[in-house]
Amino acid sequence: MDAIEKWNEAMVRANANHEARVKDAQRLLAEAKEIYDNDLRHIQEDWNKSK
């Protein structure tokens, strides 16, 4: 491989790695939102029961 091929391979790998990190972060955010929504629903239910 020449330098350009090595550079291109490095960029392809870096991009794939970045995309994987972004997808993982999106998954974690979705999980956090689901937990938050569930907690909020329970708080609202408890609040409504206490009225």
Gaussian input, Z-matrix of N, CA and C with variables (Angstrom, degrees):
# hf/3-21g

backbone

0 1
 N
 C     1     B1
 C     2     B2     1     A1
 N     3     B3     2     A2     1     D1
 C     4     B4     3     A3     2     D2
 C     5     B5     4     A4     3     D3
 N     6     B6     5     A5     4     D4
 C     7     B7     6     A6     5     D5
 C     8     B8     7     A7     6     D6
 N     9     B9     8     A8     7     D7
 C    10    B10     9     A9     8     D8
 C    11    B11    10    A10     9     D9
 N    12    B12    11    A11    10    D10
 C    13    B13    12    A12    11    D11
 C    14    B14    13    A13    12    D12
 N    15    B15    14    A14    13    D13
 C    16    B16    15    A15    14    D14
 C    17    B17    16    A16    15    D15
 N    18    B18    17    A17    16    D16
 C    19    B19    18    A18    17    D17
 C    20    B20    19    A19    18    D18
 N    21    B21    20    A20    19    D19
 C    22    B22    21    A21    20    D20
 C    23    B23    22    A22    21    D21
 N    24    B24    23    A23    22    D22
 C    25    B25    24    A24    23    D23
 C    26    B26    25    A25    24    D24
 N    27    B27    26    A26    25    D25
 C    28    B28    27    A27    26    D26
 C    29    B29    28    A28    27    D27
 N    30    B30    29    A29    28    D28
 C    31    B31    30    A30    29    D29
 C    32    B32    31    A31    30    D30
 N    33    B33    32    A32    31    D31
 C    34    B34    33    A33    32    D32
 C    35    B35    34    A34    33    D33
 N    36    B36    35    A35    34    D34
 C    37    B37    36    A36    35    D35
 C    38    B38    37    A37    36    D36
 N    39    B39    38    A38    37    D37
 C    40    B40    39    A39    38    D38
 C    41    B41    40    A40    39    D39
 N    42    B42    41    A41    40    D40
 C    43    B43    42    A42    41    D41
 C    44    B44    43    A43    42    D42
 N    45    B45    44    A44    43    D43
 C    46    B46    45    A45    44    D44
 C    47    B47    46    A46    45    D45
 N    48    B48    47    A47    46    D46
 C    49    B49    48    A48    47    D47
 C    50    B50    49    A49    48    D48
 N    51    B51    50    A50    49    D49
 C    52    B52    51    A51    50    D50
 C    53    B53    52    A52    51    D51
 N    54    B54    53    A53    52    D52
 C    55    B55    54    A54    53    D53
 C    56    B56    55    A55    54    D54
 N    57    B57    56    A56    55    D55
 C    58    B58    57    A57    56    D56
 C    59    B59    58    A58    57    D57
 N    60    B60    59    A59    58    D58
 C    61    B61    60    A60    59    D59
 C    62    B62    61    A61    60    D60
 N    63    B63    62    A62    61    D61
 C    64    B64    63    A63    62    D62
 C    65    B65    64    A64    63    D63
 N    66    B66    65    A65    64    D64
 C    67    B67    66    A66    65    D65
 C    68    B68    67    A67    66    D66
 N    69    B69    68    A68    67    D67
 C    70    B70    69    A69    68    D68
 C    71    B71    70    A70    69    D69
 N    72    B72    71    A71    70    D70
 C    73    B73    72    A72    71    D71
 C    74    B74    73    A73    72    D72
 N    75    B75    74    A74    73    D73
 C    76    B76    75    A75    74    D74
 C    77    B77    76    A76    75    D75
 N    78    B78    77    A77    76    D76
 C    79    B79    78    A78    77    D77
 C    80    B80    79    A79    78    D78
 N    81    B81    80    A80    79    D79
 C    82    B82    81    A81    80    D80
 C    83    B83    82    A82    81    D81
 N    84    B84    83    A83    82    D82
 C    85    B85    84    A84    83    D83
 C    86    B86    85    A85    84    D84
 N    87    B87    86    A86    85    D85
 C    88    B88    87    A87    86    D86
 C    89    B89    88    A88    87    D87
 N    90    B90    89    A89    88    D88
 C    91    B91    90    A90    89    D89
 C    92    B92    91    A91    90    D90
 N    93    B93    92    A92    91    D91
 C    94    B94    93    A93    92    D92
 C    95    B95    94    A94    93    D93
 N    96    B96    95    A95    94    D94
 C    97    B97    96    A96    95    D95
 C    98    B98    97    A97    96    D96
 N    99    B99    98    A98    97    D97
 C   100   B100    99    A99    98    D98
 C   101   B101   100   A100    99    D99
 N   102   B102   101   A101   100   D100
 C   103   B103   102   A102   101   D101
 C   104   B104   103   A103   102   D102
 N   105   B105   104   A104   103   D103
 C   106   B106   105   A105   104   D104
 C   107   B107   106   A106   105   D105
 N   108   B108   107   A107   106   D106
 C   109   B109   108   A108   107   D107
 C   110   B110   109   A109   108   D108
 N   111   B111   110   A110   109   D109
 C   112   B112   111   A111   110   D110
 C   113   B113   112   A112   111   D111
 N   114   B114   113   A113   112   D112
 C   115   B115   114   A114   113   D113
 C   116   B116   115   A115   114   D114
 N   117   B117   116   A116   115   D115
 C   118   B118   117   A117   116   D116
 C   119   B119   118   A118   117   D117
 N   120   B120   119   A119   118   D118
 C   121   B121   120   A120   119   D119
 C   122   B122   121   A121   120   D120
 N   123   B123   122   A122   121   D121
 C   124   B124   123   A123   122   D122
 C   125   B125   124   A124   123   D123
 N   126   B126   125   A125   124   D124
 C   127   B127   126   A126   125   D125
 C   128   B128   127   A127   126   D126
 N   129   B129   128   A128   127   D127
 C   130   B130   129   A129   128   D128
 C   131   B131   130   A130   129   D129
 N   132   B132   131   A131   130   D130
 C   133   B133   132   A132   131   D131
 C   134   B134   133   A133   132   D132
 N   135   B135   134   A134   133   D133
 C   136   B136   135   A135   134   D134
 C   137   B137   136   A136   135   D135
 N   138   B138   137   A137   136   D136
 C   139   B139   138   A138   137   D137
 C   140   B140   139   A139   138   D138
 N   141   B141   140   A140   139   D139
 C   142   B142   141   A141   140   D140
 C   143   B143   142   A142   141   D141
 N   144   B144   143   A143   142   D142
 C   145   B145   144   A144   143   D143
 C   146   B146   145   A145   144   D144
 N   147   B147   146   A146   145   D145
 C   148   B148   147   A147   146   D146
 C   149   B149   148   A148   147   D147
 N   150   B150   149   A149   148   D148
 C   151   B151   150   A150   149   D149
 C   152   B152   151   A151   150   D150

   B1=1.4591
   B2=1.5205
   B3=1.2948
   B4=1.4606
   B5=1.5259
   B6=1.3069
   B7=1.4625
   B8=1.5291
   B9=1.3363
   B10=1.4684
   B11=1.5251
   B12=1.3146
   B13=1.4622
   B14=1.5356
   B15=1.3327
   B16=1.4695
   B17=1.5330
   B18=1.3241
   B19=1.4656
   B20=1.5297
   B21=1.3369
   B22=1.4607
   B23=1.5280
   B24=1.3193
   B25=1.4618
   B26=1.5279
   B27=1.3106
   B28=1.4655
   B29=1.5223
   B30=1.3195
   B31=1.4610
   B32=1.5302
   B33=1.3277
   B34=1.4627
   B35=1.5250
   B36=1.3154
   B37=1.4709
   B38=1.5279
   B39=1.3141
   B40=1.4654
   B41=1.5238
   B42=1.3242
   B43=1.4609
   B44=1.5272
   B45=1.3266
   B46=1.4651
   B47=1.5235
   B48=1.3171
   B49=1.4585
   B50=1.5292
   B51=1.3206
   B52=1.4729
   B53=1.5276
   B54=1.3134
   B55=1.4620
   B56=1.5202
   B57=1.3166
   B58=1.4630
   B59=1.5261
   B60=1.3270
   B61=1.4703
   B62=1.5168
   B63=1.3282
   B64=1.4661
   B65=1.5323
   B66=1.3223
   B67=1.4688
   B68=1.5213
   B69=1.3325
   B70=1.4588
   B71=1.5278
   B72=1.3216
   B73=1.4679
   B74=1.5245
   B75=1.3113
   B76=1.4667
   B77=1.5245
   B78=1.3312
   B79=1.4599
   B80=1.5268
   B81=1.3292
   B82=1.4646
   B83=1.5280
   B84=1.3219
   B85=1.4648
   B86=1.5284
   B87=1.3141
   B88=1.4646
   B89=1.5296
   B90=1.3370
   B91=1.4609
   B92=1.5305
   B93=1.3273
   B94=1.4651
   B95=1.5190
   B96=1.3277
   B97=1.4665
   B98=1.5246
   B99=1.3170
   B100=1.4571
   B101=1.5356
   B102=1.3234
   B103=1.4688
   B104=1.5271
   B105=1.3237
   B106=1.4731
   B107=1.5284
   B108=1.3269
   B109=1.4651
   B110=1.5279
   B111=1.3404
   B112=1.4640
   B113=1.5204
   B114=1.3307
   B115=1.4670
   B116=1.5222
   B117=1.3175
   B118=1.4586
   B119=1.5221
   B120=1.3156
   B121=1.4600
   B122=1.5268
   B123=1.3322
   B124=1.4620
   B125=1.5297
   B126=1.3106
   B127=1.4719
   B128=1.5221
   B129=1.3286
   B130=1.4682
   B131=1.5277
   B132=1.3355
   B133=1.4631
   B134=1.5265
   B135=1.3348
   B136=1.4678
   B137=1.5214
   B138=1.3198
   B139=1.4666
   B140=1.5289
   B141=1.3189
   B142=1.4697
   B143=1.5303
   B144=1.3240
   B145=1.4680
   B146=1.5226
   B147=1.3191
   B148=1.4663
   B149=1.5226
   B150=1.3171
   B151=1.4782
   B152=1.5027
   A1=109.53
   A2=113.60
   A3=116.28
   A4=109.43
   A5=116.40
   A6=121.42
   A7=111.84
   A8=117.04
   A9=120.08
   A10=110.25
   A11=117.72
   A12=120.55
   A13=110.99
   A14=116.03
   A15=120.29
   A16=110.19
   A17=115.91
   A18=120.38
   A19=110.07
   A20=116.38
   A21=120.55
   A22=111.47
   A23=116.90
   A24=121.08
   A25=110.33
   A26=116.80
   A27=120.41
   A28=110.76
   A29=117.38
   A30=120.81
   A31=111.13
   A32=117.45
   A33=121.16
   A34=109.49
   A35=116.86
   A36=120.46
   A37=110.98
   A38=117.31
   A39=120.51
   A40=110.42
   A41=116.62
   A42=120.73
   A43=110.89
   A44=116.54
   A45=120.33
   A46=110.14
   A47=116.53
   A48=121.12
   A49=110.02
   A50=116.23
   A51=120.86
   A52=110.30
   A53=116.57
   A54=120.26
   A55=110.92
   A56=117.24
   A57=120.67
   A58=110.48
   A59=117.14
   A60=120.21
   A61=111.03
   A62=116.95
   A63=120.73
   A64=109.99
   A65=116.93
   A66=120.09
   A67=110.78
   A68=116.66
   A69=120.14
   A70=110.28
   A71=116.66
   A72=120.29
   A73=110.44
   A74=117.68
   A75=120.88
   A76=110.73
   A77=116.61
   A78=120.92
   A79=110.30
   A80=115.98
   A81=119.93
   A82=111.43
   A83=116.91
   A84=120.07
   A85=111.17
   A86=117.03
   A87=120.46
   A88=110.27
   A89=116.98
   A90=120.54
   A91=110.74
   A92=116.13
   A93=120.12
   A94=110.61
   A95=117.23
   A96=120.96
   A97=110.31
   A98=117.47
   A99=120.53
   A100=110.60
   A101=116.94
   A102=120.89
   A103=110.03
   A104=116.18
   A105=121.10
   A106=110.51
   A107=116.82
   A108=120.63
   A109=111.19
   A110=116.51
   A111=120.04
   A112=110.98
   A113=116.63
   A114=120.26
   A115=110.65
   A116=116.70
   A117=120.94
   A118=110.95
   A119=117.15
   A120=120.99
   A121=110.22
   A122=117.48
   A123=120.83
   A124=111.22
   A125=116.71
   A126=120.58
   A127=110.02
   A128=116.97
   A129=120.49
   A130=111.14
   A131=116.51
   A132=119.57
   A133=110.25
   A134=116.65
   A135=120.62
   A136=110.86
   A137=115.90
   A138=120.51
   A139=110.42
   A140=115.50
   A141=119.88
   A142=111.21
   A143=117.85
   A144=121.52
   A145=111.28
   A146=116.79
   A147=120.33
   A148=112.81
   A149=117.14
   A150=119.80
   A151=111.83
   D1=140.28
   D2=174.58
   D3=-91.35
   D4=179.59
   D5=-174.95
   D6=-61.85
   D7=-39.39
   D8=-178.89
   D9=-66.22
   D10=-41.92
   D11=178.12
   D12=-63.37
   D13=-41.41
   D14=177.25
   D15=-62.37
   D16=-44.51
   D17=179.53
   D18=-60.49
   D19=-47.28
   D20=-179.55
   D21=-60.82
   D22=-42.04
   D23=178.49
   D24=-63.48
   D25=-40.81
   D26=178.29
   D27=-63.21
   D28=-41.11
   D29=179.91
   D30=-67.27
   D31=-39.26
   D32=177.91
   D33=-62.41
   D34=-45.01
   D35=-179.62
   D36=-66.87
   D37=-41.58
   D38=179.47
   D39=-62.95
   D40=-41.40
   D41=179.36
   D42=-64.59
   D43=-43.97
   D44=179.16
   D45=-63.15
   D46=-40.99
   D47=179.17
   D48=-64.09
   D49=-42.51
   D50=178.54
   D51=-62.00
   D52=-46.00
   D53=-179.61
   D54=-61.46
   D55=-38.66
   D56=178.48
   D57=-65.22
   D58=-40.86
   D59=178.53
   D60=-65.89
   D61=-39.94
   D62=178.52
   D63=-63.31
   D64=-45.58
   D65=179.69
   D66=-62.60
   D67=-39.77
   D68=178.62
   D69=-64.74
   D70=-42.25
   D71=178.45
   D72=-64.15
   D73=-40.50
   D74=178.58
   D75=-63.71
   D76=-39.14
   D77=178.19
   D78=-64.01
   D79=-44.46
   D80=179.51
   D81=-64.18
   D82=-40.20
   D83=177.41
   D84=-64.01
   D85=-39.85
   D86=178.15
   D87=-63.52
   D88=-41.16
   D89=177.48
   D90=-64.01
   D91=-42.90
   D92=179.38
   D93=-62.86
   D94=-41.32
   D95=179.35
   D96=-64.20
   D97=-40.46
   D98=179.25
   D99=-63.03
   D100=-43.35
   D101=177.87
   D102=-63.00
   D103=-46.01
   D104=179.24
   D105=-59.40
   D106=-47.11
   D107=-179.17
   D108=-61.57
   D109=-41.34
   D110=178.36
   D111=-64.81
   D112=-44.27
   D113=178.30
   D114=-61.14
   D115=-44.25
   D116=-179.73
   D117=-62.62
   D118=-41.41
   D119=178.58
   D120=-61.66
   D121=-43.35
   D122=178.93
   D123=-64.37
   D124=-40.71
   D125=177.88
   D126=-62.23
   D127=-44.19
   D128=179.34
   D129=-64.37
   D130=-40.33
   D131=178.58
   D132=-63.94
   D133=-44.60
   D134=178.61
   D135=-62.31
   D136=-40.57
   D137=179.65
   D138=-62.93
   D139=-44.52
   D140=-179.42
   D141=-65.16
   D142=-35.26
   D143=178.50
   D144=-68.79
   D145=-30.85
   D146=-175.24
   D147=-81.25
   D148=-9.57
   D149=-179.31
   D150=-72.84

